[in-house]
């Protein structure tokens, strides 16, 4: 990884911590897959855009209805638990 990419990741992580009021280090708890049967959904606000079959990193289990996740483009957002499958 180049220095430029490293700084870009650091900046994205800091923006995430500020936007979601997340304290501490960002650790991946597990990985889950978006249900392949779900239709593609656009993100908005704090919600993550979803693609069927996409593998997401789980950062935090926030409540019974949603999970805080990160996608392969290092974007963060909430995802409904109902559309997530365990790997």
Secondary structure, DSSP 8 states (H G I E B T S, - for coil): --HHHHHHHHHHHHHHHHHTT--S-----EEEEE-TTS--B--BTTB--B-TT-EEEEEEE-SSSEEEEE-TT--EEEEEGGGEEE-
